[in-house]
Amino acid sequence: QVQLVESGGGLVQPGGSLRLSCAASGRIFSINFMGWYRQAPGKEREAVAGTTSVSSTNYADSVKGRFTISRDNAKNTVYLQMNSLKPEDTAVYYCNVRGLRFGLAGNFEVWGQGTLVTVSS
């Protein structure tokens, strides 16, 4: 089974930075998409950033220019570098990975457990 482990969340002051990590493990043949979503209190989950198998990226308008998504293919890990953080960035951040696994019915989509980012003075 493919599983994800997220890390890097915490409390940071406005204007500060955090880097989130999400490591995928299991019998992975290939990863087509890795992305980050977030859910703030009382809000719906929203897409933040994503990267494809050819390393193209896209971002939510609210984070463009401040966040950078990257991946280390050798480690099956995706990162989200978050700079110039604002209080409205406060949310639980979830990693999402889609790809192919070894074996029958190999397509998969898996979510991480979530990591809390709190931006407050």
Stockholm file with secondary structure:
# STOCKHOLM 1.0

chainA/1-121         QVQLVESGGGLVQPGGSLRLSCAASGRIFSINFMGWYRQAPGKEREAVAGTTSVSSTNYADSVKGRFTISRDNAKNTVYLQMNSLKPEDTAVYYCNVRGLRFGLAGNFEVWGQGTLVTVSS
#=GR chainA/1-121 SS CCEEEEECCEEECTTCCEEEEEEEESSEEEEEEEEEEEECTTSCCEEEEEEETTCCEEECTTTTTTEEEEEEGGGTEEEEEECSCCGGGCEEEEEEEEEEESSSSCEEEEECCCEEEEECC
#=GC SS_cons         CCEEEEECCEEECTTCCEEEEEEEESSEEEEEEEEEEEECTTSCCEEEEEEETTCCEEECTTTTTTEEEEEEGGGTEEEEEECSCCGGGCEEEEEEEEEEESSSSCEEEEECCCEEEEECC
//
